[in-house]
Amino acid sequence: MVPFSFQSEELQLIAPPPGGGTVRGAALYWPREQALLVADLHLEKASFFARTGQMLPPYDSRETLERIALAVRQTGARRIFALGDNFHDSRGTERLDAHAAGMLGALTRALDWVWITGNHDPHLGSEAGGTRVEEIEVNGIALRHEARPGTTGPELSGHFHPRLIVTARGRRIARPCVVHSGNRLILPAFGALTGGMDAADPAILKALQPARQIDALLTAKDQLLRYPLWRSAA
């Protein structure tokens, strides 16, 4: 885990554990709150597409929940804030297989779990366990699904699935990243079956205005890397 400062708080960007593992820098740990923050799980995405004839391996929920369990063990988290689009649709809880449902139930019983609803799952059912809110404020920091343009207060959100995309030695490299504008962060998608948007996409940059600068944060060999995405002309 690689620490960095955000609004007088220490946050930690999850780095791959020693010996490898499935956590790839796609979550944040908040030590003071003993909280793990994940965004855009999109549980039961494969079963959603299967209903329209697009057959995908039906194990994405299991893999995503295993990633969360690994991150909980790695951090010692006692709370989970899931920042929206937790299921791919509001009826996803009904399609969980017995194994995935058991995993989710065990996690939500063991942890103080808060589901922040998103545009994909605005009516998340009680079968998911935990607590459901549209947004929440913790120690003066707003936690919501989608960044609110014009916001000047501290904010953590998801929704955009940001990835840093660079070309090095003729190779295109894309890695999940956190987008940082000083007082606001957009987390990458944590789900196993999620794509990504270029962190420098105009939609992301617009969502974080007003800002003086916007950077991508990611980890490499237990170090925090910061890549400039946008700078104010002023």
C-alpha positions in Angstrom: 0.0 0.0 0.0 1.4 3.4 -1.0 0.3 6.4 1.1 -0.5 9.9 -0.1 -2.0 13.0 1.5 -5.5 14.1 0.6 -7.3 17.0 2.4 -5.2 16.5 5.6 -6.0 12.8 5.5 -3.7 9.9 4.7 -5.0 7.6 2.1 -3.3 4.5 0.7 -3.4 3.3 -2.8 -3.6 -0.4 -2.9 -0.4 -2.0 -4.5 0.0 -5.6 -5.5 0.8 -7.7 -2.4 4.1 -9.5 -2.2 4.2 -12.5 -4.5 1.4 -11.2 -6.7 -2.3 -11.3 -6.3 -5.4 -9.8 -7.9 -5.4 -6.4 -6.2 -3.8 -4.1 -8.8 -3.9 -0.6 -7.4 -7.6 -0.3 -8.0 -8.8 0.7 -4.5 -8.1 3.1 -1.7 -7.6 2.4 2.0 -8.4 5.2 4.6 -6.5 4.3 7.7 -8.2 6.7 10.1 -11.6 5.3 9.2 -10.3 1.7 8.8 -12.2 1.9 5.5 -11.7 0.3 2.1 -13.1 2.4 -0.8 -14.0 0.6 -4.0 -15.9 1.8 -7.1 -17.9 0.3 -9.9 -17.9 -3.4 -9.0 -20.6 -4.1 -11.7 -21.5 -7.4 -10.0 -23.5 -9.8 -12.2 -22.5 -8.0 -15.4 -22.0 -11.3 -17.2 -25.4 -12.6 -16.3 -27.0 -9.3 -17.4 -25.4 -9.8 -20.9 -26.4 -13.5 -20.9 -30.0 -12.5 -20.9 -29.5 -10.8 -24.3 -27.6 -13.8 -25.8 -24.1 -12.4 -25.2 -22.7 -15.4 -23.3 -19.8 -14.5 -21.0 -18.2 -16.7 -18.3 -20.5 -16.3 -15.3 -17.8 -15.9 -12.7 -17.2 -12.1 -12.6 -19.0 -11.6 -9.3 -17.0 -14.3 -7.6 -13.7 -12.9 -8.8 -14.6 -9.3 -7.8 -15.7 -10.5 -4.3 -12.5 -12.5 -4.0 -10.6 -9.3 -4.8 -12.4 -7.4 -2.1 -11.7 -10.2 0.4 -8.0 -10.0 -0.5 -8.0 -6.3 -0.1 -9.7 -6.5 3.3 -7.0 -9.0 4.5 -4.3 -6.8 3.1 -5.5 -3.7 4.8 -7.3 -4.9 7.9 -10.3 -2.8 6.8 -13.4 -2.9 9.0 -15.6 -0.7 6.8 -16.4 -0.8 3.1 -17.6 2.2 1.1 -18.7 1.0 -2.4 -19.0 4.1 -4.6 -21.9 3.1 -6.9 -22.6 0.9 -9.9 -22.1 -1.9 -7.4 -24.3 -4.3 -9.5 -24.6 -3.9 -13.2 -28.4 -3.4 -12.7 -30.8 -3.1 -9.8 -31.9 -6.8 -10.2 -28.4 -8.2 -10.0 -28.8 -9.4 -6.5 -31.5 -11.8 -7.8 -29.0 -13.5 -10.2 -26.1 -14.1 -7.8 -25.3 -17.8 -7.7 -25.2 -19.5 -4.3 -21.5 -19.3 -4.0 -21.3 -15.6 -4.8 -24.3 -14.8 -2.6 -22.6 -16.6 0.3 -19.4 -14.7 -0.2 -21.2 -11.4 -0.3 -23.3 -12.3 2.7 -20.2 -13.2 4.7 -18.5 -9.9 3.8 -21.5 -7.7 4.5 -22.0 -9.4 7.9 -18.4 -9.1 8.9 -17.9 -5.5 7.8 -19.7 -2.2 8.2 -20.7 -2.1 4.5 -22.1 1.0 2.9 -23.5 0.8 -0.7 -23.7 4.2 -2.5 -26.1 3.8 -5.3 -25.1 4.6 -8.9 -26.8 5.1 -12.2 -26.7 1.3 -12.9 -28.2 0.3 -9.6 -30.4 3.2 -8.3 -32.8 0.7 -6.6 -30.4 -1.8 -5.0 -32.4 -4.4 -3.1 -32.1 -5.3 0.5 -30.8 -8.7 -0.5 -27.4 -7.1 -0.9 -27.1 -6.6 2.8 -25.3 -3.6 4.3 -26.6 0.0 4.2 -27.8 1.8 1.1 -27.4 5.6 0.6 -27.3 8.0 -2.4 -24.2 9.7 -0.9 -22.6 10.2 2.4 -20.2 12.6 4.1 -17.3 11.2 6.2 -15.0 13.6 8.1 -16.0 16.4 5.7 -15.4 14.4 2.6 -18.3 13.7 0.3 -18.6 10.1 -1.0 -20.8 9.8 -4.1 -21.0 7.8 -7.3 -20.4 10.6 -9.9 -18.3 13.7 -9.5 -20.5 16.8 -9.2 -19.2 19.5 -11.6 -18.7 22.8 -9.8 -18.0 21.2 -6.4 -15.3 22.9 -4.5 -15.4 20.7 -1.4 -13.5 17.4 -0.8 -15.1 14.6 -2.8 -14.4 10.9 -3.6 -16.3 9.3 -6.5 -16.2 6.7 -9.3 -18.4 6.3 -12.4 -15.8 6.9 -15.1 -13.5 3.9 -14.8 -10.3 5.9 -15.4 -7.2 4.3 -16.9 -3.9 6.0 -17.6 -3.1 5.2 -21.3 0.4 5.8 -22.5 2.6 4.6 -25.4 6.1 3.5 -24.5 8.6 2.0 -27.0 5.8 1.5 -29.5 3.5 -0.3 -27.0 0.2 1.0 -25.7 -0.1 0.5 -22.0 -3.3 1.0 -20.0 -3.5 0.8 -16.2 -6.3 1.7 -13.8 -5.5 4.9 -12.0 -6.9 7.4 -9.5 -7.6 10.9 -11.0 -6.6 13.7 -8.6 -7.5 17.4 -8.9 -6.3 18.5 -5.5 -9.6 18.4 -3.5 -11.3 15.6 -5.5 -10.5 12.0 -6.5 -12.1 9.7 -9.0 -11.4 6.0 -8.3 -10.9 3.4 -11.0 -13.3 0.5 -11.5 -12.7 -2.4 -9.2 -14.9 -5.0 -10.8 -13.4 -7.9 -12.7 -15.5 -7.4 -15.8 -15.2 -3.6 -16.3 -13.6 -1.6 -19.1 -12.0 1.8 -18.7 -12.0 5.4 -20.0 -8.8 7.3 -20.8 -8.1 9.3 -17.7 -7.4 12.4 -19.9 -10.8 12.1 -21.6 -12.6 15.5 -21.7 -15.6 14.1 -19.8 -13.4 13.3 -16.8 -11.5 16.6 -17.0 -14.8 18.5 -17.2 -16.3 16.7 -14.2 -13.4 17.8 -12.0 -13.7 21.5 -12.8 -12.9 24.0 -11.3 -9.3 22.9 -10.9 -5.8 24.2 -11.4 -4.3 20.8 -12.3 -5.4 17.2 -12.7 -3.1 14.2 -12.4 -3.3 10.5 -12.6 -2.0 8.5 -9.6 -1.0 4.9 -9.7 1.6 2.6 -8.1 4.7 0.8 -9.4 7.1 -1.1 -7.2 5.6 0.3 -4.0 6.0 3.9 -5.2 3.4 6.5 -6.1 3.6 7.7 -9.7 2.0 10.9 -10.7 1.3 11.8 -14.4 0.0 15.2 -15.4 -3.3 15.1 -17.3 -4.3 18.7 -17.5 -3.0 22.1 -16.4 -4.9 25.4 -16.2 -3.8 28.0 -18.8 -4.0 30.8 -16.2 
